[in-house]
Amino acid sequence: MAVADGVLMKCDVREPAVAATTTTMQLQQLDRCLRNKPRQSYTDIMMDDDDIYGQRSFDLQSKLKKYPDDDSFYNSMKGSEVTLTYFQTNGFDTPILVKDKAGLGLRMPSENFTVSDVKKCVGSWRTVDVMDVRTQKDLEMSMKEWTSYYESEPSRRDRLLNVISLEFSHTKLEHYVDQPSVVHCMDWVDLAWPAYLRELQTSATNQLATMKYPKVQKYCLMSVQGCYTDFHIDMGGTSVWYHILKGQKIFWFIEPTEENLKLYENWTLSAKQSDIFFGDLVEQCYRITLEAGNTFFIPTGWIHAVYTPKDSLVFGGNFLHSFSIEKQLRIWEVENKTKVPIKFRYPFFTELHWYVLERYLHAIGCKQYRVKVDDDDNDNTDIYSYNNAVKCEDDTSTTTTTTTTTTTTTTNNNNNNNNNNNNNNDDDDYEDDEDDIKKDNRNLLKTDLKKLMPPPPPSSSSTSS
C-alpha cells in the first residue's frame, strides 16, 4: 500500500503468474506508486529523516524539576478587578492570573463539556491542524479522527498529538464561549474593524482566501497528557486570554526584553533549536501551573512554552490593543526576521492598523464638509458627499488637512419648496451639520478614545509652600 493525501491507496499487486506478464510500462507505474513521497498526515506510518532530525533531544522532565512555580512575575486578581480602568491605570505589561472566572464576564460551557461535544459543534469533517509533539511539525486531521484519537486509551496512542489552533467563530461552539468583557473593550477587531466586513464572513474555517476579518478571537485547544509546545511568541504580538475548562497546564514564561528577543531570534534561526531548552539561555525563566477554572492573561511578546500534565480542554483568544502598540510592532519585526510562515501570522495585520489609525483621527478631532453632487438619474434624490477632514493646528495657526470621502444618500421629500428659500437655507444647514459633527466628535472623544488610547501618565505638579 501507498499513502497519498492521507488516504491509503492500493497499488496494483497481482498474482505471480499475472505479474510475470506485466509490461515494462506497468512496472514503471508501480515503481512510481511505491516511490511516491506522500504529504505528511496523521495516517502516515513511517517518519522521514526530517522528522527524526527535528525531534527534541533535551530531557523535558529535568526542565520541569529545574524550574519551580514562581508567583513573582504575575498579578493574582479577582475577575471583577480586571477592568479597562485597571489597564488604563497600570498598562498591560504584567501577566494576570484569575483563579475564579466570576466577575470576568466570561462565558464557558459546563465542566461536563467534552471533545466529542466540540466535534458536534464544529462538524465531524472540519479539518484541524494538529501538532506532532515529538517533531513540533504540523499535520492535518478531521475532527472525527481527532476525537477518536483523544478519547482512546493513552497506551494506544502511537504519537503525542496536540490541537492548539482550532478557531471556532461562526460555528455552534461560539454560542457556548465568549471572551472576557474587558477584552471586548480593548480588542482592535471589535473597536475598529468595519462591522459590515465581519457580517460578510460566512466560512467557519480560517482560510485567508475566504476570511473577511482577523478571525483569531475564539480558539479551542485540546491536548493529551504529555504534550509539549516549544517556546514561541503569539502571532503579531497579540495578547491572550486563556481559560482552563478541564485538565492542567504548565507554562514557562520569559519577559520580552530587547535582550531576550534577540536571543529568541538567534535560537529560532539556529539549526540546533530542538537541542536547546530556550529557558536555559536567558537570565530569568518563570514557571506557573494553571488548574481547571483558572483564567490567565498573557501580555504582548511574552515568550512561553507549554506542557500538559493531564488531558486538557482549553478556550482562549488573541487580541491586539492600544496598550502595547510599539511592542506589537517589534514582535512583527521578529516574525519577519525568523521567517514565520503567513499561515501562522496575524491575518490582516497591516490593514487593521490602518483602520485603528482612522479611528484615532476621528477621536482626536474631525471636521466634516458636505458637498452636494448632481444626480441626473433621479430628480427626487439628493446625493451628498461627505469629506472627513482632520485639522491639526499648532501655535502658528498652520493647518494640515487629510481628507477621505464617503457618500450618503438622502431623499428630498419636499419638491414644492421655493428654490430661493432652499438657497438661503443652505448656509444654515451646513452650520447645523457642523454643530452636530462637533457634538459627535466630543462624544467620540469621551467614548472611543477611552477604549483606543491609554491615558497619559499623570503630570507632576509642584505646590508652593
HELIX and SHEET records of a PDB file:
HELIX    1   1 PRO A   16  ALA A   19  1                                   4    
HELIX    2   2 THR A   24  ARG A   35  1                                  12    
HELIX    3   3 ASP A   49  TYR A   53  1                                   5    
HELIX    4   4 LEU A   60  LYS A   66  1                                   7    
HELIX    5   5 GLY A   79  GLU A   81  5                                   3    
HELIX    6   6 LEU A   84  ASN A   90  1                                   7    
HELIX    7   7 VAL A  115  VAL A  122  1                                   8    
HELIX    8   8 MET A  143  TYR A  150  1                                   8    
HELIX    9   9 PRO A  154  ARG A  156  5                                   3    
HELIX   10  10 LYS A  172  HIS A  175  5                                   4    
HELIX   11  11 SER A  181  MET A  186  1                                   6    
HELIX   12  12 TRP A  188  ALA A  192  1                                   5    
HELIX   13  13 ALA A  195  LEU A  200  1                                   6    
HELIX   14  14 LEU A  208  THR A  210  5                                   3    
HELIX   15  15 MET A  235  GLY A  237  5                                   3    
HELIX   16  16 GLU A  258  LEU A  269  1                                  12    
HELIX   17  17 GLN A  273  ASP A  275  5                                   3    
HELIX   18  18 PHE A  278  LEU A  281  5                                   4    
HELIX   19  19 ILE A  325  LYS A  337  1                                  13    
HELIX   20  20 ILE A  342  PHE A  344  5                                   3    
HELIX   21  21 PHE A  349  ILE A  364  1                                  16    
HELIX   22  22 ASN A  419  LEU A  452  1                                  34    
SHEET    1   A 2 ALA A   2  ALA A   4  0                                        
SHEET    2   A 2 VAL A   7  MET A   9 -1                                        
SHEET    1   B 5 ASN A  75  SER A  76  0                                        
SHEET    2   B 5 ILE A  96  VAL A  98  1                                        
SHEET    3   B 5 THR A 295  ILE A 298 -1                                        
SHEET    4   B 5 SER A 239  ILE A 254 -1                                        
SHEET    5   B 5 TYR A 286  GLU A 291 -1                                        
SHEET    1   C 9 ASN A  75  SER A  76  0                                        
SHEET    2   C 9 ILE A  96  VAL A  98  1                                        
SHEET    3   C 9 THR A 295  ILE A 298 -1                                        
SHEET    4   C 9 SER A 239  ILE A 254 -1                                        
SHEET    5   C 9 ILE A 303  PHE A 319 -1                                        
SHEET    6   C 9 TYR A 219  SER A 223 -1                                        
SHEET    7   C 9 LEU A 161  GLU A 167 -1                                        
SHEET    8   C 9 THR A 127  ASP A 132 -1                                        
SHEET    9   C 9 LYS A 137  SER A 142 -1                                        
SHEET    1   D 6 ASN A  75  SER A  76  0                                        
SHEET    2   D 6 ILE A  96  VAL A  98  1                                        
SHEET    3   D 6 THR A 295  ILE A 298 -1                                        
SHEET    4   D 6 SER A 239  ILE A 254 -1                                        
SHEET    5   D 6 ILE A 303  PHE A 319 -1                                        
SHEET    6   D 6 TYR A 228  HIS A 232 -1                                        
SHEET    1   E 3 LYS A 367  VAL A 373  0                                        
SHEET    2   E 3 THR A 381  GLU A 393 -1                                        
SHEET    3   E 3 THR A 399  THR A 411 -1                                        
END                                                                             
